[in-house]
Amino acid sequence: MVVLAARQAGGEATNRTRTTAATTPRARVTHADAVVIGAGPAGSAAAAFLADAGRDVILVEKDGFPRDKVCGDGLTPRAVKALQSLGLDEEAQGRLPGWDRQEGLRMYGGGVVLDLPWPVLDEFPSHSVTATRSLFDHTLARHAVKRGAQLWEETDVTGPLYLTTSRRRVSGVAYRRDGDGGGAEGVIRAPIVIVADGGSSRFAVQLGLHRDGRRPMGVAVRAYYRSPRSTMGMMEGFLDLRRHDGEEGELLPGYGWIFPLDDGLVNVGWGLISTSEHFRTTNYRKTLEQWVAGLPAAWDLSPDTMVGRPRSAGLPMGHNRRPPVHRGALLVGDSAGMVNPFNGEGISYAIEAAQFAAEAADDALHTRSDRALDAYAAAVADAWGGYYRLGHVFLQAMGHPQVMRLCTEYGMPRRRLMDFVFRTMAHLVNHSSKDATDLLINTLSRAVPAA
Ligand SMILES: Cc1cc2nc3c(=O)[nH]c(=O)nc-3n(C[C@H](O)[C@H](O)[C@H](O)COP(=O)(O)OP(=O)(O)OC[C@H]3O[C@@H](n4cnc5c(N)ncnc54)[C@H](O)[C@@H]3O)c2cc1C
């Protein structure tokens, strides 16, 4: 009876579930140890880690899988390591159908082309992988279910439940589900609430937690093309983008990418940061077309080879929604603005934060004390606080096209300097190493306060 109720609510009940349900579909009450809002990388990873720890977890996703998500689809060695931490070893190798594997980054800028192999480090693998987010997110959500989490698809979390009328402590979520037989509404009561509903995070706003406008934001657009570049075995990054509309155009303070995918496709995109004066006035899709039109004809990137339509979205960077523990809820991934300001990467941080959050949540359930949740905020600040502040300083400078141009023209011909820049931007550092590059990046990150 109990299991049936969970299935009707969209869940895949497990033999571990302790779910209880009320009698009418419109007043359903479900209990769990933890509820996770959103099944992107952050939410699915958090659900998988918590289920692995033996906890009863419900992962709620408003869409149905597979579903698209605007992204570059790039998983750097940092993200590959995060996949390994989840136990997704085959996917991390990048050799399964739908997955592609690369050995480095080809960087274009200042008239120079540099091939930078991923560094060989103790703490990270030396390859990257790509997979469309449609495949990637579905894989992670299925993985969470395999680990024992319930996945409720096509279920929209509509707001928080509180423990008391003072609203100091969240104690679950309300949800709505539109199905063939009419809508269903209900609540999930859980001592642990993990917020992983992405950059706009309606749930965080409902908790009264807004984005900090002084912290950086990015906007990027991407499109898929059928192109011979899909077999290049390298990610490609472009430091100086120009508008090409018949003549040599203005240099843009963003950066572009071409990432190869399996099956003859490439993901092509470019992004701008909020420190740029063009941030709010640029037509992102048109600029993508103009930039791509100036790339070599042999790459075959044209409106004829485009698959689907270009789509854009925001990148919440540099911990731009704080604190990550608020009214007892834990914010993970884009909902807490965890995108790396240096390179726009968010997936690895979403998964790493999910692990920190799951550990703190498991501890809090074990000790029956919210004090354990503070360990999550401390772990995030300790892991990336200083580095992200450094990234903010970097973005302030890069928002000026002249500074960007000078850096590109001076830096690109200097191989050792670019190796350093490359590792700094990709955040690929051994923490306990005596290597000069590791020492310098670690020292710089520590020198900047995390707040
Ligand atoms: C153009 C672009 C390119 C990018 N390229 C890269 C890249 O190459 N590599 C990289 O590492 N990062 C990249 N990023 C960043 C990356 O996409 C994000 O950092 C990452 O998706 C964050 O994961 P998340 O789980 O926190 O959020 P999301 O992936 O946004 O997932 C949030 C989930 O919550 C669900 N949800 C929302 N509201 C509700 C609700 N009310 N109820 C239930 N479910 C809800 C959503 O449907 C979604 O499934 C890029 C971003 C953009 C915009």
The ligand as an SDF file (V2000), in Angstrom:
LIG
                    3D

 53 58  0  0  0  0  0  0  0  0999 V2000
   25.8200   28.0340  -22.3940 C   0  0  0  0  0  0  0  0  0  0  0  0
   26.3990   27.3350  -21.1920 C   0  0  0  0  0  0  0  0  0  0  0  0
   27.5050   26.5220  -21.3540 C   0  0  0  0  0  0  0  0  0  0  0  0
   28.0300   25.8350  -20.2460 C   0  0  0  0  0  0  0  0  0  0  0  0
   29.0710   24.9660  -20.4750 N   0  0  0  0  0  0  0  0  0  0  0  0
   29.5450   24.2340  -19.4570 C   0  0  0  0  0  0  0  0  0  0  0  0
   30.5480   23.2350  -19.6930 C   0  0  0  0  0  0  0  0  0  0  0  0
   30.9520   22.9900  -20.8370 O   0  0  0  0  0  0  0  0  0  0  0  0
   31.0180   22.5390  -18.6290 N   0  0  0  0  0  0  0  0  0  0  0  0
   30.5670   22.7650  -17.3550 C   0  0  0  0  0  0  0  0  0  0  0  0
   31.0690   22.1180  -16.4190 O   0  0  0  0  0  0  0  0  0  0  0  0
   29.5980   23.6760  -17.1090 N   0  0  0  0  0  0  0  0  0  0  0  0
   29.0580   24.3990  -18.1320 C   0  0  0  0  0  0  0  0  0  0  0  0
   28.0370   25.2850  -17.8900 N   0  0  0  0  0  0  0  0  0  0  0  0
   27.5130   25.4000  -16.5090 C   0  0  0  0  0  0  0  0  0  0  0  0
   26.6160   24.2040  -16.1780 C   0  0  0  0  0  0  0  0  0  0  0  0
   25.6330   24.0450  -17.1690 O   0  0  0  0  0  0  0  0  0  0  0  0
   25.9560   24.3810  -14.8110 C   0  0  0  0  0  0  0  0  0  0  0  0
   26.9180   24.8090  -13.8740 O   0  0  0  0  0  0  0  0  0  0  0  0
   25.3230   23.0610  -14.3130 C   0  0  0  0  0  0  0  0  0  0  0  0
   24.2530   22.6860  -15.1320 O   0  0  0  0  0  0  0  0  0  0  0  0
   24.8330   23.2200  -12.8680 C   0  0  0  0  0  0  0  0  0  0  0  0
   24.1180   22.0790  -12.4720 O   0  0  0  0  0  0  0  0  0  0  0  0
   22.9040   22.1670  -11.4130 P   0  0  0  0  0  0  0  0  0  0  0  0
   22.5040   20.7760  -11.1650 O   0  0  0  0  0  0  0  0  0  0  0  0
   23.3050   23.0360  -10.2780 O   0  0  0  0  0  0  0  0  0  0  0  0
   21.7510   22.9700  -12.1670 O   0  0  0  0  0  0  0  0  0  0  0  0
   20.9320   22.5780  -13.4650 P   0  0  0  0  0  0  0  0  0  0  0  0
   21.7640   21.7880  -14.3890 O   0  0  0  0  0  0  0  0  0  0  0  0
   20.3620   23.8610  -13.9700 O   0  0  0  0  0  0  0  0  0  0  0  0
   19.7650   21.6360  -12.9490 O   0  0  0  0  0  0  0  0  0  0  0  0
   18.6750   22.1530  -12.2180 C   0  0  0  0  0  0  0  0  0  0  0  0
   17.5270   21.1530  -12.3250 C   0  0  0  0  0  0  0  0  0  0  0  0
   16.4740   21.5600  -11.4540 O   0  0  0  0  0  0  0  0  0  0  0  0
   15.2360   21.3750  -12.1090 C   0  0  0  0  0  0  0  0  0  0  0  0
   14.2620   22.2590  -11.4600 N   0  0  0  0  0  0  0  0  0  0  0  0
   14.2190   23.6130  -11.4870 C   0  0  0  0  0  0  0  0  0  0  0  0
   13.1800   24.0820  -10.7720 N   0  0  0  0  0  0  0  0  0  0  0  0
   12.5370   22.9950  -10.2790 C   0  0  0  0  0  0  0  0  0  0  0  0
   11.3810   22.8250   -9.4740 C   0  0  0  0  0  0  0  0  0  0  0  0
   10.6720   23.8910   -9.0340 N   0  0  0  0  0  0  0  0  0  0  0  0
   10.9680   21.5730   -9.1610 N   0  0  0  0  0  0  0  0  0  0  0  0
   11.6720   20.5040   -9.5980 C   0  0  0  0  0  0  0  0  0  0  0  0
   12.7870   20.6040  -10.3770 N   0  0  0  0  0  0  0  0  0  0  0  0
   13.2140   21.8330  -10.7040 C   0  0  0  0  0  0  0  0  0  0  0  0
   15.5400   21.7370  -13.5490 C   0  0  0  0  0  0  0  0  0  0  0  0
   14.5760   21.2160  -14.4420 O   0  0  0  0  0  0  0  0  0  0  0  0
   16.9210   21.0870  -13.7190 C   0  0  0  0  0  0  0  0  0  0  0  0
   16.8240   19.7500  -14.1210 O   0  0  0  0  0  0  0  0  0  0  0  0
   27.4750   25.9920  -18.9570 C   0  0  0  0  0  0  0  0  0  0  0  0
   26.3620   26.8230  -18.7900 C   0  0  0  0  0  0  0  0  0  0  0  0
   25.8230   27.4780  -19.8830 C   0  0  0  0  0  0  0  0  0  0  0  0
   24.6170   28.3500  -19.6820 C   0  0  0  0  0  0  0  0  0  0  0  0
  1  2  1  0
  2  3  1  0
  2 52  2  0
  3  4  2  0
  4  5  1  0
  4 50  1  0
  5  6  2  0
  6  7  1  0
  6 13  1  0
  7  8  2  0
  7  9  1  0
  9 10  1  0
 10 11  2  0
 10 12  1  0
 12 13  2  0
 13 14  1  0
 14 15  1  0
 14 50  1  0
 15 16  1  0
 16 17  1  0
 16 18  1  0
 18 19  1  0
 18 20  1  0
 20 21  1  0
 20 22  1  0
 22 23  1  0
 23 24  1  0
 24 25  2  0
 24 26  1  0
 24 27  1  0
 27 28  1  0
 28 29  2  0
 28 30  1  0
 28 31  1  0
 31 32  1  0
 32 33  1  0
 33 34  1  0
 33 48  1  0
 34 35  1  0
 35 36  1  0
 35 46  1  0
 36 37  1  0
 36 45  1  0
 37 38  2  0
 38 39  1  0
 39 40  1  0
 39 45  2  0
 40 41  1  0
 40 42  2  0
 42 43  1  0
 43 44  2  0
 44 45  1  0
 46 47  1  0
 46 48  1  0
 48 49  1  0
 50 51  2  0
 51 52  1  0
 52 53  1  0
M  END
$$$$
